[in-house]
Amino acid sequence: MTDKSPETGPRNSAGNDTTRVAPGAAFLEPLPGTRRELAHRVAVCQSEGRAPALVATVARDGTPVWSGGAGELPAGAAPERVRFRIASISKSLTAVLVLRLRDEGLIELDQPVERWLPTPHAGGATVAQLLAHTAGLAAESAGPWWERTPGELRPELPDLFGPDQDLHPAGRRFHYSNPGYALLGALVERLRGEPWFTVLRREVLEPLGMERTSYDRAEPAARGWAVHPHADLRQPEPEVDTGRMAPAGQLWSTTEDLCAFAAFLTGHHPAADAVLGADSRAEMRTSTVPLELTDLTSGYGLGLQVVQHEGRQLFGHGGSLPGFLAGVWFDPEQRTAAAVLANATAGPAVRTLTFDLLGTLRRREPSFPEPWRPAADADPALLPLTGDWYWGTAAHTLRLDAAGGVTLYPAGGSGRGSRFRRVGPDAWLGLDAYYAGERLTVQRGADGRVTHLDVGTFVFTRAPYEPEAPVPGGSDPAGWTA
């Protein structure tokens, strides 16, 4: 079932605080004050969290620009090239494989997984529900604790499930499920006819240059530790082959490789489109359902977590396995990413640190916007449609966008609006926000002149309640009066 052939590759030594920028990178290395703050935050997190070792890398526009580490690291190894277990970040990589199957036409996300994979549980759940943790499955596999026991104890899919695995109706609520991703890994194996990691290495890791992401430990690597909560003592955690549960949390990786994965997700990696198309990557980071009412700042897409943090939307995934904590997050607006890895079961606030590193870059050295350029895909023939339109008395502005579509947003900046992609001579499909999936159509009179816009049955006119326009309910014959 498993292929455990780690790839190593060359290493070098750069101490515990390094800056590397690829030739031609849009941004130079962080300024000395920024580097010191990044290093200080890493050191404080390692010390206060009592982690034997902690490493971090930050990147801009897909290029790692700073790496640092604190604690016990292998002698001579650059921090960004030391392997740690990344636990549930493995799920995001599994999700990429599943979406590749969909893009090839081998599966459909809205169809039950049992159509392609015989499974003792969640067969009626769709592939998308498994990806988004809304299939209703239990959080963990049948005992004993799968993260600390060999996968040999659960050799086949039925061995992953106990008698009470279906906890909620499929599609009704978010409930994080590790066995759900074991099913997705099994789906990949069934349709590819090869072990999950063999497929992952060939289809994702090798194209993205993630040479130090492996199934098993490969040096230089950190040892996983449990640190006593009330004493400065520790003991090693077992490092098991999780077997069938591997697609949910088996992998080892480095902060350098995780930043390459973030570059892929944001489209900054040169091989991004070859691995997975932009539309499918956007699906990964589109939240499906919110978490519980106690946490309306978080959601989950198709293999990625979505978080509202300090007024910004961040995407990524965290990971936790006995002996290890992991996180990789990116800020698409700033085009930055950060990855943090630690070798402690609990203690260091890895997610908080990852967000802090992104915040440090944003605050001290905000990314420059892309330079304005004329839109090569904009259609000048659409210019007569641009400008002000009114839904009732609410003013909206229609603009041509750089991707060849249009946008329609309230003139005041708040309210219902969306981006639209052209799907016909006079038809556009909503891509996001209120009108996602809705149609915008240009309505014309017998003479071909544009009379109004129809947006999901709402009538938009050039002036408020134009008498000639087919506004439901009509306009008062007396017109506008005092």
Rosetta blueprint (number, residue, H / E / L):
1 M L
2 T L
3 D L
4 K L
5 S L
6 P L
7 E L
8 T L
9 G L
10 P L
11 R L
12 N L
13 S L
14 A L
15 G L
16 N L
17 D E
18 T E
19 T L
20 R L
21 V L
22 A L
23 P L
24 G L
25 A L
26 A L
27 F L
28 L L
29 E L
30 P L
31 L L
32 P H
33 G H
34 T H
35 R H
36 R H
37 E H
38 L H
39 A H
40 H H
41 R H
42 V H
43 A H
44 V H
45 C H
46 Q H
47 S H
48 E H
49 G H
50 R L
51 A L
52 P L
53 A E
54 L E
55 V E
56 A E
57 T E
58 V E
59 A E
60 R E
61 D L
62 G L
63 T E
64 P E
65 V E
66 W E
67 S E
68 G E
69 G E
70 A E
71 G E
72 E L
73 L L
74 P L
75 A L
76 G L
77 A L
78 A L
79 P H
80 E H
81 R H
82 V L
83 R E
84 F E
85 R E
86 I L
87 A L
88 S L
89 I H
90 S H
91 K H
92 S H
93 L H
94 T H
95 A H
96 V H
97 L H
98 V H
99 L H
100 R H
101 L H
102 R H
103 D H
104 E L
105 G L
106 L L
107 I L
108 E L
109 L L
110 D L
111 Q L
112 P E
113 V H
114 E H
115 R H
116 W L
117 L L
118 P L
119 T L
120 P L
121 H L
122 A L
123 G L
124 G L
125 A L
126 T E
127 V H
128 A H
129 Q H
130 L H
131 L H
132 A L
133 H L
134 T L
135 A L
136 G L
137 L E
138 A L
139 A L
140 E L
141 S L
142 A L
143 G L
144 P L
145 W L
146 W H
147 E H
148 R H
149 T L
150 P L
151 G H
152 E H
153 L H
154 R L
155 P L
156 E L
157 L H
158 P H
159 D H
160 L H
161 F L
162 G L
163 P L
164 D L
165 Q L
166 D E
167 L L
168 H L
169 P L
170 A L
171 G L
172 R L
173 R L
174 F L
175 H L
176 Y L
177 S L
178 N H
179 P H
180 G H
181 Y H
182 A H
183 L H
184 L H
185 G H
186 A H
187 L H
188 V H
189 E H
190 R H
191 L H
192 R H
193 G L
194 E L
195 P L
196 W H
197 F H
198 T H
199 V H
200 L H
201 R H
202 R H
203 E H
204 V H
205 L H
206 E L
207 P L
208 L L
209 G L
210 M L
211 E L
212 R L
213 T L
214 S E
215 Y L
216 D L
217 R L
218 A L
219 E L
220 P L
221 A E
222 A L
223 R L
224 G L
225 W E
226 A E
227 V E
228 H L
229 P L
230 H L
231 A L
232 D L
233 L L
234 R E
235 Q E
236 P E
237 E L
238 P L
239 E L
240 V L
241 D L
242 T L
243 G H
244 R H
245 M H
246 A H
247 P H
248 A H
249 G H
250 Q L
251 L L
252 W E
253 S E
254 T L
255 T H
256 E H
257 D H
258 L H
259 C H
260 A H
261 F H
262 A H
263 A H
264 F H
265 L H
266 T L
267 G L
268 H L
269 H L
270 P L
271 A L
272 A H
273 D H
274 A H
275 V H
276 L L
277 G L
278 A H
279 D H
280 S H
281 R H
282 A H
283 E H
284 M H
285 R L
286 T L
287 S L
288 T L
289 V E
290 P E
291 L L
292 E L
293 L L
294 T L
295 D L
296 L L
297 T L
298 S E
299 G E
300 Y E
301 G L
302 L L
303 G L
304 L L
305 Q E
306 V E
307 V E
308 Q E
309 H E
310 E L
311 G L
312 R E
313 Q E
314 L E
315 F E
316 G E
317 H E
318 G E
319 G E
320 S E
321 L E
322 P L
323 G L
324 F E
325 L E
326 A E
327 G E
328 V E
329 W E
330 F E
331 D E
332 P L
333 E L
334 Q L
335 R L
336 T E
337 A E
338 A E
339 A E
340 V E
341 L E
342 A E
343 N L
344 A E
345 T L
346 A L
347 G L
348 P L
349 A L
350 V H
351 R H
352 T H
353 L H
354 T H
355 F H
356 D H
357 L H
358 L H
359 G H
360 T H
361 L H
362 R H
363 R H
364 R H
365 E L
366 P L
367 S L
368 F L
369 P L
370 E L
371 P L
372 W L
373 R L
374 P L
375 A L
376 A L
377 D L
378 A L
379 D L
380 P H
381 A H
382 L H
383 L H
384 P H
385 L H
386 T L
387 G E
388 D E
389 W E
390 Y E
391 W E
392 G L
393 T L
394 A E
395 A E
396 H E
397 T E
398 L E
399 R E
400 L E
401 D L
402 A L
403 A L
404 G L
405 G L
406 V E
407 T E
408 L E
409 Y E
410 P E
411 A L
412 G L
413 G L
414 S L
415 G L
416 R L
417 G L
418 S E
419 R E
420 F E
421 R E
422 R E
423 V E
424 G E
425 P L
426 D L
427 A E
428 W E
429 L E
430 G E
431 L L
432 D L
433 A H
434 Y H
435 Y H
436 A L
437 G L
438 E L
439 R E
440 L E
441 T E
442 V E
443 Q E
444 R E
445 G L
446 A L
447 D L
448 G L
449 R L
450 V E
451 T E
452 H E
453 L E
454 D E
455 V E
456 G L
457 T L
458 F E
459 V E
460 F E
461 T E
462 R L
463 A L
464 P L
465 Y L
466 E L
467 P L
468 E L
469 A L
470 P L
471 V L
472 P L
473 G L
474 G L
475 S L
476 D L
477 P L
478 A L
479 G L
480 W L
481 T L
482 A L
